[in-house]
Amino acid sequence: MIKMSFKNKLLAVVLLVFTSCAPITTRQTSDYKEVIAKYNTMVLLPVEVEINSVDAGGKTKRFYDYEYHLESLVKDNVIPEMRLKGFQISFLSRKDAHDRGVYNDVLQLRQKYNEEIKALHSAQFKEKNASSIDVNFGQYVAHIGEVENADLIMMVDFSGYARTSGAVALSFLTGMVTGVYSGGPSAGSTILISIIDAKTGKLLWNNTAHEADAFFTSSSNNRAKQDKIDNKMIDLLMKRVFKPFCYRCEK
């Protein structure tokens, strides 16, 4: 399972821009509405999730089992949402990708995708270019689209962090002494969704959404209760991401 080391950096960038002036978070081609309107079938690739806790010393700890469970929850929220929008969407699991001979294509696409998304959402990216991006994954997506009989490829990433009680307490005490509280939000989560043209390899549309001081606790012994909390947060972020998205919505 590939995990994305750039996610925490992306989360930090999102935190920064959301606390300043309203940012432009969408990245799209100038003709994405016209292109997507021609298509109907879509395949969702394996969801990537990275969850960390951060202690008082800044050391991080991954929650791998929890990440695996969240992958399923995110998938189960995204698929019905896209069907409501009018897409015929299927899901390509890692096992299916292996069995159908496209696992290496998925891995190579993910690696290239990570690099491009990092650049598109870096602090150096110029917002004036947000509606005219030019990113192409041609050789990495053609085979996937052909095997899955899909016009579009969707990629979804979720990342989150929660500072431990010790880290929060230390920041509070430091603030009491110095008068400056620099700890930032005690938790945060971010979702990032992209749609790629499987015919041409072009990244057509991408958006991200963040929620501060809201995080999956992963501490509840009641799985059904915890899933309800998690699904509510996923739905909130997902709807925020898709708010500016247009699929056959203009005459």
C-alpha positions as CSV (number, residue, x, y, z in Angstrom):
1,M,0.0,0.0,0.0
2,I,1.5,3.3,-1.1
3,K,1.3,6.1,1.5
4,M,1.9,9.8,0.7
5,S,4.6,11.5,2.6
6,F,3.5,14.9,1.2
7,K,0.1,14.8,2.8
8,N,1.2,16.5,6.0
9,K,2.8,19.2,4.0
10,L,-0.4,19.7,2.0
11,L,-2.4,19.8,5.2
12,A,-0.1,22.6,6.5
13,V,-0.5,24.6,3.4
14,V,-4.2,24.3,3.5
15,L,-4.3,25.3,7.2
16,L,-2.2,28.4,6.3
17,V,-4.4,29.6,3.4
18,F,-7.7,28.9,5.2
19,T,-6.6,31.2,8.0
20,S,-5.8,34.0,5.7
21,C,-7.9,35.4,2.8
22,A,-10.3,33.1,1.0
23,P,-8.1,30.9,-1.3
24,I,-8.9,29.4,-4.7
25,T,-8.6,25.7,-3.9
26,T,-9.9,24.3,-7.2
27,R,-7.4,23.4,-10.0
28,Q,-9.0,22.8,-13.4
29,T,-8.5,23.0,-17.2
30,S,-10.2,25.8,-19.0
31,D,-12.6,23.4,-20.7
32,Y,-13.2,20.8,-18.0
33,K,-17.0,21.4,-18.1
34,E,-17.2,20.7,-21.8
35,V,-15.0,17.7,-21.6
36,I,-16.6,16.0,-18.6
37,A,-20.1,16.6,-20.1
38,K,-19.2,14.2,-22.9
39,Y,-18.4,11.4,-20.5
40,N,-20.5,9.1,-18.2
41,T,-18.3,6.3,-16.9
42,M,-15.8,6.7,-14.1
43,V,-13.6,4.4,-12.0
44,L,-12.5,5.2,-8.5
45,L,-8.9,4.1,-7.8
46,P,-7.9,2.8,-4.3
47,V,-8.4,5.6,-1.7
48,E,-5.2,6.8,0.0
49,V,-5.5,7.7,3.7
50,E,-2.8,9.0,6.2
51,I,-3.7,9.6,9.9
52,N,-1.2,10.8,12.5
53,S,-1.1,11.8,16.1
54,V,1.4,14.4,17.2
55,D,2.9,14.4,20.7
56,A,4.4,17.2,22.7
57,G,7.8,16.7,21.2
58,G,6.5,16.8,17.6
59,K,6.9,13.1,17.1
60,T,4.2,11.5,14.9
61,K,2.5,8.2,15.1
62,R,0.6,6.5,12.3
63,F,-2.8,4.7,12.8
64,Y,-2.5,2.1,10.0
65,D,-5.5,-0.1,11.0
66,Y,-7.6,3.0,11.3
67,E,-6.4,4.3,8.0
68,Y,-7.5,1.0,6.3
69,H,-11.0,1.3,7.8
70,L,-11.3,4.9,6.7
71,E,-10.4,4.0,3.2
72,S,-13.6,1.9,3.0
73,L,-15.7,4.7,4.6
74,V,-14.4,7.3,2.2
75,K,-15.1,5.0,-0.8
76,D,-18.6,4.3,0.5
77,N,-19.3,8.0,0.7
78,V,-17.8,9.0,-2.6
79,I,-19.5,6.4,-4.9
80,P,-23.1,7.2,-4.1
81,E,-22.3,10.9,-4.3
82,M,-21.0,10.5,-7.8
83,R,-24.0,8.4,-8.8
84,L,-26.3,11.1,-7.6
85,K,-24.4,13.5,-9.9
86,G,-25.2,11.2,-12.9
87,F,-22.0,9.1,-13.2
88,Q,-21.8,5.4,-13.7
89,I,-19.0,4.8,-11.2
90,S,-17.1,1.6,-10.3
91,F,-14.4,0.9,-7.8
92,L,-11.0,-0.7,-8.6
93,S,-9.6,-2.3,-5.5
94,R,-5.9,-3.1,-5.1
95,K,-6.6,-6.8,-5.5
96,D,-8.7,-6.2,-8.6
97,A,-6.0,-4.0,-10.1
98,H,-3.5,-6.9,-9.6
99,D,-5.8,-9.5,-11.0
100,R,-6.7,-7.4,-14.1
101,G,-3.0,-6.6,-14.9
102,V,-3.1,-2.8,-14.1
103,Y,-1.5,-2.8,-10.7
104,N,1.8,-1.4,-11.9
105,D,-0.1,1.3,-13.9
106,V,-1.9,2.3,-10.7
107,L,1.3,2.5,-8.8
108,Q,3.1,4.6,-11.4
109,L,0.1,6.9,-11.8
110,R,0.0,7.4,-8.0
111,Q,3.7,8.3,-7.9
112,K,3.4,10.8,-10.7
113,Y,0.1,12.1,-9.3
114,N,1.6,12.8,-5.9
115,E,4.4,14.9,-7.5
116,E,2.0,16.9,-9.6
117,I,-0.5,17.5,-6.8
118,K,2.2,18.7,-4.5
119,A,3.2,21.3,-7.0
120,L,-0.4,22.4,-7.7
121,H,-1.1,23.0,-4.1
122,S,2.2,24.4,-3.0
123,A,2.5,27.9,-1.5
124,Q,4.4,28.8,-4.7
125,F,1.4,28.0,-7.0
126,K,0.0,31.1,-8.7
127,E,-3.8,31.3,-8.3
128,K,-4.1,33.0,-11.7
129,N,-3.3,29.6,-13.2
130,A,-6.0,27.7,-11.2
131,S,-8.4,27.6,-14.1
132,S,-5.9,26.7,-16.8
133,I,-3.8,23.9,-15.5
134,D,-1.9,21.7,-17.9
135,V,-1.1,18.3,-16.3
136,N,-1.1,15.1,-18.2
137,F,-0.7,11.5,-17.0
138,G,-1.2,9.9,-20.5
139,Q,0.9,6.8,-20.4
140,Y,-0.2,6.0,-16.8
141,V,-3.9,6.2,-17.3
142,A,-4.6,4.9,-20.8
143,H,-4.3,1.2,-19.8
144,I,-6.4,1.6,-16.7
145,G,-9.2,3.4,-18.6
146,E,-9.2,0.7,-21.3
147,V,-9.3,-2.2,-18.9
148,E,-12.0,-0.7,-16.7
149,N,-13.9,0.7,-19.7
150,A,-14.0,4.1,-18.0
151,D,-14.0,7.6,-19.5
152,L,-12.8,9.2,-16.3
153,I,-10.5,8.2,-13.4
154,M,-11.1,9.5,-9.9
155,M,-8.5,9.7,-7.2
156,V,-9.3,10.5,-3.6
157,D,-6.9,11.2,-0.7
158,F,-7.7,11.8,2.9
159,S,-5.2,13.0,5.6
160,G,-5.6,14.0,9.2
161,Y,-3.8,14.7,12.4
162,A,-4.6,15.1,16.1
163,R,-2.3,16.5,18.7
164,T,-2.2,14.4,21.9
165,S,-3.5,15.9,25.2
166,G,0.1,16.3,26.3
167,A,0.9,18.4,23.2
168,V,-2.1,20.6,23.7
169,A,-1.4,21.1,27.4
170,L,2.2,22.0,26.6
171,S,1.1,24.6,24.0
172,F,-1.3,26.1,26.6
173,L,1.3,26.3,29.3
174,T,3.8,27.8,27.0
175,G,1.2,30.4,25.9
176,M,0.5,31.2,29.5
177,V,4.2,32.0,30.2
178,T,5.1,33.7,26.9
179,G,1.8,35.2,26.0
180,V,2.0,33.6,22.6
181,Y,0.0,30.5,21.8
182,S,1.6,28.8,18.7
183,G,0.1,25.4,18.9
184,G,-2.5,25.9,16.2
185,P,-5.6,23.7,15.9
186,S,-5.6,20.6,18.1
187,A,-6.7,18.5,15.1
188,G,-7.5,18.8,11.4
189,S,-8.5,16.8,8.4
190,T,-8.3,17.3,4.7
191,I,-9.8,15.6,1.7
192,L,-8.5,16.0,-1.9
193,I,-10.3,14.7,-5.0
194,S,-9.2,14.7,-8.6
195,I,-10.8,13.7,-11.9
196,I,-8.6,12.6,-14.8
197,D,-9.6,12.1,-18.4
198,A,-8.8,8.4,-19.1
199,K,-8.8,9.0,-22.9
200,T,-6.2,11.8,-23.0
201,G,-4.6,11.5,-19.5
202,K,-5.3,15.1,-18.6
203,L,-6.0,16.2,-15.1
204,L,-9.4,17.9,-15.6
205,W,-10.4,19.0,-12.1
206,N,-9.1,18.9,-8.6
207,N,-10.2,20.4,-5.3
208,T,-9.4,20.1,-1.6
209,A,-11.2,21.0,1.6
210,H,-10.1,21.2,5.2
211,E,-11.8,21.2,8.6
212,A,-9.8,22.4,11.6
213,D,-10.5,21.1,15.1
214,A,-12.4,18.2,13.8
215,F,-11.0,14.7,13.6
216,F,-11.9,11.1,13.8
217,T,-11.0,10.1,17.4
218,S,-10.5,6.4,16.6
219,S,-10.9,5.9,20.4
220,S,-14.5,4.8,20.6
221,N,-15.1,1.2,21.5
222,N,-18.5,1.4,19.7
223,R,-17.6,0.9,16.0
224,A,-21.1,1.9,14.8
225,K,-21.0,5.1,16.8
226,Q,-17.5,5.9,15.6
227,D,-18.5,5.2,12.0
228,K,-21.4,7.6,12.3
229,I,-19.0,10.3,13.5
230,D,-16.5,9.5,10.7
231,N,-19.1,9.4,8.0
232,K,-20.5,12.8,9.0
233,M,-17.0,14.4,8.7
234,I,-16.3,12.7,5.4
235,D,-19.7,13.9,4.0
236,L,-19.0,17.4,5.2
237,L,-15.6,17.6,3.5
238,M,-16.8,15.9,0.3
239,K,-19.7,18.2,-0.2
240,R,-17.4,21.2,0.4
241,V,-15.0,19.9,-2.3
242,F,-17.8,19.3,-4.8
243,K,-19.6,22.6,-4.2
244,P,-17.9,24.3,-7.2
245,F,-18.0,21.2,-9.4
246,C,-20.2,21.2,-12.5
247,Y,-21.3,18.1,-14.5
248,R,-23.8,18.9,-17.2
249,C,-25.1,21.7,-15.1
250,E,-25.0,24.4,-17.7
251,K,-27.2,24.7,-20.8
